């Protein structure tokens, strides 16, 4: 005879090193974006020159800074971190396209930023792990 009771899956607390590794890896794209944001605010002439090099008019700077700050903000808030990672990936994808379009060799940094955003989020947000399970090779 079978019992009608089912046991709930056991929630394991994440190992501290996994959580802290996720936080450190998550900081990499945030630092990349904050450096660009700080440059735009502290050295507007250098930022305008950079925008011109990539083919953008200086009047586009407020749009770029707004998108950049929103991506950082959404990514850092735990409740919106997944949306922030998607937003950040889109931002970095645009950066890759911009760099590749003018044959600038800096495009791998944007790829690294996007990859680190997702790896960091995966490590610090255990609800993502069942969606993207990693399997060991046997």
C-alpha positions in Angstrom: 0.0 0.0 0.0 1.3 3.4 -0.9 1.3 6.4 1.3 -0.4 9.5 0.1 2.3 11.7 1.4 4.9 13.3 -0.8 8.1 14.8 0.4 9.1 18.2 -0.7 12.4 18.6 -2.4 15.2 19.4 0.0 16.4 23.0 -0.5 20.1 23.0 0.0 21.7 26.2 1.0 24.3 27.2 -1.5 27.9 26.8 -0.5 29.5 30.0 0.6 32.3 29.8 -2.0 29.8 29.4 -4.8 27.8 32.4 -3.7 30.9 34.6 -3.2 32.4 33.4 -6.5 29.1 34.4 -8.2 29.3 37.8 -6.6 32.9 38.3 -7.7 32.2 37.2 -11.3 29.1 39.3 -11.3 31.2 42.3 -10.4 33.3 42.0 -13.6 30.6 43.3 -16.0 29.4 45.9 -13.5 33.0 47.3 -13.2 33.3 47.4 -17.0 30.1 49.3 -17.3 30.8 51.6 -14.3 34.2 52.5 -15.8 32.5 53.6 -19.0 29.8 55.5 -17.0 32.5 57.3 -14.9 34.5 58.2 -18.0 31.4 59.8 -19.6 30.7 61.8 -16.4 34.3 62.8 -15.4 35.8 63.2 -18.9 33.0 64.2 -21.2 35.4 65.3 -24.0 37.1 61.9 -24.0 33.7 60.2 -24.0 32.5 62.4 -26.9 35.7 61.5 -28.8 35.1 57.8 -28.2 31.5 58.1 -29.3 32.7 59.9 -32.5 35.3 57.2 -33.1 32.5 54.6 -33.1 30.3 56.7 -35.4 27.8 58.1 -32.8 26.9 61.8 -32.4 27.6 63.3 -28.9 23.9 63.9 -28.4 23.5 60.1 -28.1 25.5 60.1 -24.8 22.5 60.6 -22.5 20.7 57.6 -24.1 23.8 55.4 -23.7 24.3 56.5 -20.1 20.7 55.9 -19.3 20.7 52.4 -20.8 24.0 51.6 -19.1 22.8 52.8 -15.6 19.5 50.9 -16.0 21.3 47.7 -16.9 23.6 48.0 -13.9 20.7 48.9 -11.5 18.5 46.0 -12.7 21.4 43.5 -12.5 22.3 44.5 -8.9 18.8 44.2 -7.5 18.2 40.6 -6.6 14.5 40.7 -7.6 15.3 42.0 -11.1 18.7 40.4 -11.6 17.6 38.1 -14.4 16.0 41.0 -16.3 19.2 42.9 -15.6 21.3 40.1 -17.1 19.1 40.1 -20.2 19.4 43.9 -20.4 23.1 43.8 -19.8 23.5 41.1 -22.5 21.7 43.3 -25.0 23.9 46.2 -24.1 27.1 44.2 -24.5 25.7 42.7 -27.8 25.4 46.3 -29.1 28.9 47.0 -28.0 30.2 43.9 -29.8 28.4 45.0 -33.0 29.7 48.5 -32.7 33.3 47.3 -32.2 33.1 44.7 -35.0 31.6 47.2 -37.4 34.7 49.5 -37.3 37.2 46.7 -37.0 38.1 47.6 -33.4 39.9 44.9 -31.5 38.2 45.6 -28.2 35.1 43.5 -28.9 36.2 40.5 -26.8 35.8 42.6 -23.6 32.1 43.0 -24.3 31.7 39.3 -24.9 33.6 38.6 -21.6 31.3 41.0 -19.9 28.2 39.3 -21.1 29.4 35.8 -20.3 30.5 36.9 -16.8 27.1 38.5 -16.2 25.4 35.1 -16.8 28.0 32.9 -15.0 27.9 35.2 -12.0 24.1 35.2 -11.9 24.0 31.4 -12.3 26.4 31.0 -9.3 24.6 33.5 -7.1 21.0 32.6 -8.0 20.2 29.0 -7.2 16.7 29.3 -8.9 18.5 29.4 -12.3 20.3 26.1 -11.7 17.3 23.8 -12.4 16.6 25.8 -15.6 20.1 25.3 -16.9 21.4 22.1 -15.3 25.1 21.3 -15.6 25.8 17.7 -15.9 29.0 15.9 -15.0 30.8 13.8 -17.6 31.0 10.2 -16.7 
